[in-house]
Amino acid sequence: ADIPMFCCGGGVGYQLRIDIAKKVAKKRVRQYKGDFVTFYCPDCYWFINAFGKRAHIEPEVKSLFELLTD
């Protein structure tokens, strides 16, 4: 299935297929450039943070609250 570019892998439909969600999240993490990335969507934050750490891929994932209080 073709995955939309805006999807992090954590969407409700993809949560049921963790194999696809992992692939999408890893692909998205590799696309990010910079020191950190932040999301307004809780699913995006959780999936990208979890899979980025497992794959030892930068950038650091920060919540909007962390970004505003730094």
Buried (B, 14 or more C-beta within 10 A) or exposed (E): EEBEEEBBBBBEEBEEEEEBBBBBBBBBBEEBEEEEBBBEEEBBBBBBBBBBEEEEEBBEBBBEEEEEEE
